[in-house]
Amino acid sequence: MKYSDQQRIEKIRETTKKLLNYVQREQITPEKICNEETIQWTVTTPLYNIGEHVYNLSDESKKANPEIPWIKIAGLRHRLVHHYKDTNWIVICAIIFDVLPEFLEKIRDL
């Protein structure tokens, strides 16, 4: 299915919000992410989805919002999909706990 940029932005926003809510509700800690494979799978799936939608946004939408690191977000998806066994879980924790809340604020009004 082909989505419009606005639909993709909404899916990115919704998936980010759901991931952050899940982490908070289930009291997921960085230690759990680093040590529990089930949690790793659970938190990376939404990151794949976010990255896939970002990758497929039009260049115009990305250029209109240069403060958002679109290339890094899409790159994370590619890294997780193609090099999953080499995942640095400390980096994933930083993304989830430090980057995603700010990212959600930036895309809230797009």
Rosetta silent file (secondary structure, phi, psi, omega in degrees, C-alpha in Angstrom):
SEQUENCE: MKYSDQQRIEKIRETTKKLLNYVQREQITPEKICNEETIQWTVTTPLYNIGEHVYNLSDESKKANPEIPWIKIAGLRHRLVHHYKDTNWIVICAIIFDVLPEFLEKIRDL
SCORE:     score description
SCORE:     0.000 S_00000001
   1 L     0.000  135.245  178.617    0.000    0.000    0.000 S_00000001
   2 L   -93.284  124.624  179.498    1.290    3.428   -0.885 S_00000001
   3 L  -102.013  149.785  171.629    0.963    5.957    1.895 S_00000001
   4 L   -76.012  164.483  177.208    0.996    9.723    1.609 S_00000001
   5 H   -58.979  -40.387 -179.229    3.662   11.601    3.529 S_00000001
   6 H   -64.651  -39.370  176.238    1.045   12.742    6.018 S_00000001
   7 H   -64.635  -39.802  178.544   -0.084    9.149    6.590 S_00000001
   8 H   -64.419  -44.325  178.125    3.538    8.093    7.070 S_00000001
   9 H   -59.040  -43.135  179.350    4.133   10.905    9.569 S_00000001
  10 H   -63.395  -41.453  178.291    1.034    9.813   11.474 S_00000001
  11 H   -65.609  -39.816  176.542    2.230    6.190   11.514 S_00000001
  12 H   -61.171  -47.734 -179.324    5.672    7.318   12.716 S_00000001
  13 H   -61.509  -47.568 -178.193    4.082    9.408   15.466 S_00000001
  14 H   -63.476  -44.333 -178.803    1.694    6.624   16.504 S_00000001
  15 H   -67.760  -40.389  177.658    4.386    3.929   16.552 S_00000001
  16 H   -62.073  -45.981  179.843    6.794    6.120   18.512 S_00000001
  17 H   -61.815  -43.875  179.316    4.100    6.924   21.051 S_00000001
  18 H   -63.092  -41.850  179.110    3.132    3.261   21.417 S_00000001
  19 H   -63.412  -46.882  179.929    6.740    2.191   21.921 S_00000001
  20 H   -63.771  -39.795  177.402    7.364    4.834   24.578 S_00000001
  21 H   -64.808  -40.847  178.400    4.099    3.970   26.342 S_00000001
  22 H   -61.531  -47.944 -179.053    4.958    0.267   26.290 S_00000001
  23 H   -59.197  -42.643  179.442    8.410    0.866   27.763 S_00000001
  24 H   -69.601  -48.645 -177.035    6.922    2.983   30.539 S_00000001
  25 H   -61.214  -41.271 -177.082    3.927    0.726   31.257 S_00000001
  26 L   -90.340    4.463  179.143    6.010   -2.452   31.379 S_00000001
  27 L    52.779   47.590  177.849    8.802   -0.735   33.305 S_00000001
  28 L   -73.874  129.445  179.271   11.364   -1.680   30.693 S_00000001
  29 L  -111.364  163.352  173.800   14.834   -0.640   31.801 S_00000001
  30 H   -56.661  -36.589  179.192   18.067   -0.382   29.845 S_00000001
  31 H   -61.642  -41.492  178.176   19.254   -3.461   31.733 S_00000001
  32 H   -65.105  -41.535  179.620   16.263   -5.454   30.494 S_00000001
  33 H   -63.271  -41.647 -177.590   16.851   -4.320   26.930 S_00000001
  34 H   -71.082  -24.375 -170.776   20.516   -5.280   27.096 S_00000001
  35 H  -116.171  -13.314 -174.848   19.894   -8.691   28.646 S_00000001
  36 L  -116.977  113.708 -176.221   16.507  -10.049   27.558 S_00000001
  37 H   -59.567  -38.747  179.443   16.113  -11.224   23.983 S_00000001
  38 H   -61.006  -42.141  178.180   12.308  -11.048   24.100 S_00000001
  39 H   -66.419  -39.656  178.654   12.468   -7.388   25.084 S_00000001
  40 H   -58.039  -47.373  178.599   15.037   -6.752   22.340 S_00000001
  41 H   -62.586  -39.656 -176.472   12.673   -8.152   19.709 S_00000001
  42 H   -66.963  -39.697 -177.949    9.779   -6.215   21.172 S_00000001
  43 H   -84.426  -23.800 -179.026   11.486   -2.835   21.100 S_00000001
  44 H   -80.935  -28.034  179.522   13.234   -3.205   17.753 S_00000001
  45 H   -58.029  -48.085  176.152   10.135   -4.068   15.751 S_00000001
  46 H   -62.856  -33.769  178.067    8.639   -0.574   16.200 S_00000001
  47 H   -64.360  -37.341  174.333   12.046    0.927   15.392 S_00000001
  48 H   -58.863  -48.838 -175.524   12.030   -1.012   12.092 S_00000001
  49 H   -62.462  -43.460  178.115    8.576    0.332   11.296 S_00000001
  50 H   -60.151  -48.758 -178.957    9.517    3.917   12.106 S_00000001
  51 H   -61.724  -38.223  179.207   12.637    3.654    9.964 S_00000001
  52 H   -64.472  -43.261  178.754   10.752    2.122    7.057 S_00000001
  53 H   -67.346  -38.923  177.496    8.223    4.956    7.008 S_00000001
  54 H   -62.655  -45.567 -179.297   10.988    7.552    7.296 S_00000001
  55 H   -56.378  -35.046 -175.805   12.906    5.926    4.442 S_00000001
  56 L   -93.507    2.684  173.342    9.833    6.199    2.223 S_00000001
  57 L   -67.002  151.355  177.937    9.015    9.828    2.995 S_00000001
  58 L   -68.591  153.868  176.565    9.433   12.163    0.044 S_00000001
  59 H   -60.617  -33.480  179.850   12.606   14.210   -0.205 S_00000001
  60 H   -62.176  -43.969  179.506   10.435   17.327   -0.050 S_00000001
  61 H   -65.297  -40.007  179.266    9.058   16.395    3.370 S_00000001
  62 H   -66.508  -42.591 -179.932   12.519   15.597    4.680 S_00000001
  63 H   -67.377  -29.673  179.760   13.962   18.858    3.335 S_00000001
  64 H   -71.392  -16.640 -178.231   11.079   20.818    4.858 S_00000001
  65 L  -133.649   66.070 -173.622   12.094   19.543    8.309 S_00000001
  66 L   -69.629  -13.816  179.558   15.913   19.446    8.297 S_00000001
  67 L   -72.681  -12.027  179.043   16.122   19.510   12.109 S_00000001
  68 L   -96.935  129.166 -176.608   15.015   15.872   12.154 S_00000001
  69 L   -79.170   69.535 -174.760   17.818   13.379   11.430 S_00000001
  70 H   -56.132  -42.685 -177.282   15.904   11.466    8.756 S_00000001
  71 H   -63.998  -40.493  179.281   18.981    9.718    7.344 S_00000001
  72 H   -66.306  -37.964 -179.339   20.020    8.415   10.766 S_00000001
  73 H   -66.549  -46.654  177.688   16.518    7.125   11.490 S_00000001
  74 H   -65.741  -37.064  178.829   16.299    5.256    8.195 S_00000001
  75 H   -63.718  -36.101  177.040   19.870    4.059    8.693 S_00000001
  76 H   -61.523  -42.584  179.067   18.967    2.577   12.076 S_00000001
  77 H   -59.773  -46.962 -179.769   16.257    0.519   10.407 S_00000001
  78 H   -62.604  -41.615  179.446   18.693   -0.784    7.814 S_00000001
  79 H   -63.058  -45.974 -179.381   21.271   -1.577   10.468 S_00000001
  80 H   -64.499  -39.878 -177.513   18.760   -3.466   12.616 S_00000001
  81 H   -72.779  -43.165 -171.891   17.375   -5.432    9.694 S_00000001
  82 H   -95.881  -17.916 -177.666   20.641   -6.324    7.997 S_00000001
  83 L  -135.442   40.924 -173.844   23.081   -6.496   10.930 S_00000001
  84 H   -55.326  -41.710 -176.918   20.830   -7.449   13.862 S_00000001
  85 H   -64.192  -20.171  178.961   23.400   -9.750   15.484 S_00000001
  86 H   -97.182   14.452 -176.161   25.808   -6.805   15.726 S_00000001
  87 L   -63.717  132.651  174.531   23.297   -4.546   17.480 S_00000001
  88 L   -93.062  104.245 -173.416   24.751   -2.355   20.184 S_00000001
  89 H   -69.048  -23.171  175.630   22.010   -2.486   22.804 S_00000001
  90 H   -67.323  -38.401  176.672   23.441    0.458   24.713 S_00000001
  91 H   -65.981  -42.922  178.167   22.879    2.589   21.605 S_00000001
  92 H   -60.125  -41.471  177.561   19.318    1.238   21.286 S_00000001
  93 H   -60.977  -45.067  178.676   18.701    2.164   24.933 S_00000001
  94 H   -60.562  -40.636  178.560   19.962    5.703   24.319 S_00000001
  95 H   -62.859  -48.122 -176.380   17.655    5.982   21.318 S_00000001
  96 H   -66.917  -47.300 -172.481   14.629    4.751   23.237 S_00000001
  97 H   -87.603  -27.213 -175.413   15.178    6.654   26.472 S_00000001
  98 H  -109.884  -39.776 -172.989   16.920    9.815   25.275 S_00000001
  99 H   -88.380  -45.430 -174.004   16.195   10.373   21.584 S_00000001
 100 H   -60.711  -40.692  178.636   12.628    9.143   21.022 S_00000001
 101 H   -59.875  -41.055  177.717   10.888   11.472   23.519 S_00000001
 102 H   -68.780  -40.276  177.122   12.487   14.492   21.833 S_00000001
 103 H   -58.796  -44.551  178.956   11.799   13.037   18.381 S_00000001
 104 H   -59.434  -40.202  177.566    8.120   12.632   19.274 S_00000001
 105 H   -63.200  -40.614 -178.277    7.962   16.309   20.252 S_00000001
 106 H   -67.463  -35.292 -176.889    9.537   17.341   16.940 S_00000001
 107 H   -93.538   -4.393 -176.949    7.111   15.336   14.813 S_00000001
 108 L   -54.949  -40.348 -174.419    4.030   16.077   16.898 S_00000001
 109 L  -103.655    9.634  178.949    3.014   19.070   14.775 S_00000001
 110 L   -71.504    0.000    0.000    4.171   17.920   11.338 S_00000001
